[in-house]
Amino acid sequence: MYRYTIAALLMICVADAASAPRSLVSSQIELGRSLFQDKNLSLDRSVACASCHIEANAFTDSRPVSTGIAQRHGTRNAPSLLDLDSYTAYFWDGRVKTLEEQVLFPLLSATEMGLAEPADVLARIRENPDYLKAFKKLNDVAPEALQVSDVAQAISSYELSLTAVPTRVDNYLSGALSALSAAEQEGLTLFRGKADCAQCHQIGARSAPLTDNDYHSSGIGMHAIAPKLSKLAHRLSQMPTLERYKEAQTDTEVAALGRYLVTLDPKDIGKFRTPSLRNVSRTAPYMHDGSVDTLEKAVDTELYYRGLDRGYPIILSDVEKRALLSFLRALSITETVSENAAPKRAQNENVK
């Protein structure tokens, strides 16, 4: 038994890491990178964290939903891991508040990496003498005293080091007005105004977090469950929290309930966390279930549902839509990451 809950223990680890010397932080990131790429941490040794979060694809996998052990398919699209510090909660439904907690879910998910319990994770770690030496050096922890929180802290440290390279949009907001073409600048104006994108994908005078860290519905997946929605929502409301999450891993109808799985508030049915739009042209397909295959279709979908939310349609001309798409593509860059050995929490200032 742990002396503390996992969540409490993970927070202790975060505090310790924040005050650690830079050399130790760098070593922890390197250890986390190795763990992130290690297929031995899955039940059949066939997949790693890196199998679903591929650097060349801005740390997504270009599939509608990810594939885990034994070719098992999940129900949600793999989000990018860039700039994770900009989020205040993780997963599409925001079920956990810390990245250290999030890391444990894929390891212990039957549809992802398939290990049954934390002890299985630790058993795989102890198979590798290099890992044991690294944990001894970093945390002064003996192999028999190693805890799953040590593993989660190392992996999350690596993930937090994955900072997106500044885009031309960032350069423009910093004062380099020539960084965007006239069409891209027109797209930014539409993004902030007529298209109403910035209501959720926030962008300020000098910075662009591109998320409001809130939850919204685009109507995706709701049509299919509409006839059975009341019965489905009631059934889920009677289940323990972890059982709801487990069922959402394999049942697309349950997964479509979104934030409701966390809060059991009917107002949250079908709502999902606002994703960042950084590298959006490289992270297709889109939406929580990967059901929209192109950026053009994603824009049409968002405009349609944003219009429904406002009570009247958002109508863009073909020229305006091309300008908006040009701006969205300017949010992507060929080089994926700028690795930061001492990641800091993002400060989103001047956001509207």
TAQUI-V927575 format. One record per pair of residues at least 4 apart in sequence whose ideal C-beta (glycine too) atoms are under 7 Angstrom apart, sorted by the first residue. I is the first residue (numbers start at 0). J is the second residue. Records with the same first field share a line. If there is no record, write none. Layout:
# TAQUI-V927575
I = J / J
This chain:
# TAQUI-V927575
1 = 5 / 8
3 = 7 / 8
4 = 8
5 = 9 / 148
6 = 10 / 100
7 = 11
8 = 12 / 148
9 = 13 / 97 / 99 / 100 / 148 / 151 / 152
10 = 14
11 = 15
12 = 16 / 99 / 148 / 152
13 = 17 / 99
15 = 19
16 = 24 / 27 / 152 / 156
19 = 23 / 24
21 = 25 / 340 / 341
22 = 26
23 = 27 / 137
24 = 28 / 156 / 340 / 341
25 = 29 / 340
26 = 30 / 136 / 137
27 = 31 / 137 / 153 / 156
28 = 32 / 156 / 157 / 160 / 340
29 = 33
30 = 34 / 133 / 137 / 153
31 = 35 / 153 / 154 / 156 / 157
32 = 36 / 157
33 = 37
34 = 40 / 150 / 153 / 154
35 = 47 / 48 / 49 / 154 / 157
36 = 47 / 49
37 = 47
38 = 44 / 45 / 46 / 47
39 = 44 / 123 / 126
40 = 47 / 106 / 112 / 120 / 123
41 = 45 / 46 / 47 / 68 / 112 / 113
42 = 68 / 112 / 113 / 114
43 = 68 / 69 / 113
45 = 68
46 = 50 / 67 / 68 / 112
48 = 52 / 105 / 154
49 = 53
51 = 60 / 65 / 77
52 = 58 / 59 / 60 / 77 / 80
53 = 58 / 59 / 60
54 = 58 / 335 / 336
56 = 60 / 61 / 281 / 282
57 = 79 / 81 / 278 / 281 / 282 / 335
58 = 79 / 80 / 81 / 161
59 = 77 / 78 / 79 / 282
60 = 65 / 77
61 = 283
62 = 66 / 289
63 = 76 / 284 / 288 / 289 / 290
64 = 72 / 73 / 74 / 75 / 76 / 288 / 289
65 = 73 / 77
66 = 70 / 71 / 72
67 = 71 / 73 / 110 / 111 / 112 / 113
68 = 112 / 113
71 = 110
73 = 110 / 111 / 248
74 = 247 / 248 / 249 / 250 / 251 / 254 / 288
75 = 91 / 254 / 287 / 288
76 = 284 / 286 / 287 / 288 / 289
78 = 274
79 = 278 / 282
80 = 158 / 161
81 = 161 / 163 / 277 / 278 / 336
82 = 162 / 163 / 275 / 277 / 345
83 = 98 / 158 / 159
84 = 159 / 342 / 344 / 345
85 = 208 / 210 / 275 / 345 / 347
86 = 210 / 212
87 = 212
88 = 93 / 95 / 96 / 272
89 = 95 / 98 / 101
90 = 94 / 95 / 101
91 = 257 / 271 / 272 / 287
92 = 257 / 258 / 260 / 261 / 271
93 = 214 / 258 / 261 / 272
94 = 244 / 261
95 = 100 / 101
98 = 102 / 155 / 158 / 159
99 = 151 / 152 / 155
102 = 151 / 154 / 155
103 = 107 / 147 / 151
104 = 108
105 = 111 / 112
106 = 112 / 114 / 120
107 = 114 / 116
108 = 112 / 248
109 = 113 / 248
110 = 248 / 249
114 = 119 / 120
115 = 119
117 = 121 / 147
118 = 122
119 = 123
120 = 124 / 147 / 150
121 = 125 / 145 / 147
124 = 130 / 145 / 150
125 = 131 / 142
127 = 131
128 = 132
129 = 133
130 = 134
131 = 135 / 142
132 = 136
133 = 137
134 = 138 / 140 / 145 / 149
135 = 139 / 140 / 141
138 = 149
140 = 144 / 145 / 149
145 = 149
147 = 151
148 = 152
149 = 153
150 = 154
151 = 155
152 = 156
153 = 157
154 = 158
155 = 159
156 = 160
159 = 342
160 = 338 / 339 / 340 / 342
161 = 336 / 338
162 = 336 / 337 / 338 / 339 / 342
163 = 277 / 278 / 336
164 = 332 / 334 / 336 / 337
165 = 169 / 170
166 = 329 / 330 / 331 / 332
167 = 171 / 178 / 179 / 329
168 = 172 / 179 / 207 / 329 / 330
169 = 173 / 207
170 = 175 / 178
171 = 175 / 176 / 178 / 179
172 = 205 / 206 / 207
173 = 205
179 = 183 / 184 / 187 / 329
180 = 184
181 = 185
182 = 186 / 322 / 325
183 = 187 / 325 / 326 / 329
184 = 188
185 = 189 / 322
186 = 190 / 322 / 323 / 325 / 326
187 = 191 / 326
188 = 192
189 = 193 / 194 / 319 / 322 / 323
190 = 194 / 196 / 197 / 202 / 323 / 326
191 = 197 / 202
193 = 313 / 315
194 = 302 / 313 / 315 / 323
195 = 305 / 313
196 = 200
197 = 201 / 202 / 351
199 = 211 / 215 / 273
200 = 209 / 210 / 273 / 276
201 = 208 / 209 / 210 / 211 / 350 / 351
202 = 207 / 209
203 = 207 / 348 / 349 / 350 / 351
204 = 349
205 = 349
206 = 347 / 348 / 349 / 350
208 = 345 / 347 / 350
209 = 275 / 276 / 277
210 = 273 / 274 / 275
211 = 273
212 = 273
213 = 273
214 = 258 / 267 / 270 / 271 / 272
215 = 270 / 273
216 = 269 / 270
217 = 286 / 300 / 301 / 304
218 = 269 / 304
219 = 286 / 287 / 288 / 290
220 = 224 / 255 / 288
221 = 225 / 255 / 269
223 = 252
224 = 228 / 231 / 252 / 255
227 = 231
228 = 232
229 = 233
230 = 234
231 = 235 / 252
232 = 236 / 256 / 259 / 265 / 268
233 = 237
235 = 243 / 253 / 256 / 260
236 = 263
238 = 242 / 243
240 = 244
241 = 245
242 = 246
243 = 247 / 260
244 = 260
246 = 250 / 253
247 = 253 / 254 / 260
250 = 254
251 = 255 / 288
255 = 269
256 = 260 / 268 / 269
257 = 267 / 268 / 269 / 270 / 271
258 = 262 / 267 / 270 / 271
259 = 263 / 264 / 267 / 268
262 = 267
271 = 287
276 = 327 / 330
277 = 330
278 = 282 / 330 / 331 / 332
279 = 294 / 327 / 330 / 331
280 = 294 / 327 / 328 / 331
281 = 331
283 = 292 / 293 / 294
284 = 289 / 290 / 291 / 292
285 = 291 / 297
286 = 290 / 291
291 = 296 / 297 / 300
292 = 296
293 = 297
294 = 298 / 324 / 327
295 = 299 / 324
296 = 300
297 = 301
298 = 302 / 320 / 323 / 324
299 = 303
300 = 304
301 = 305
302 = 306 / 313 / 315
303 = 307
304 = 308
305 = 309 / 313
306 = 311 / 312 / 313
315 = 319 / 320 / 323
316 = 320
317 = 321
318 = 322
319 = 323
320 = 324
321 = 325
322 = 326
323 = 327
324 = 328
325 = 329
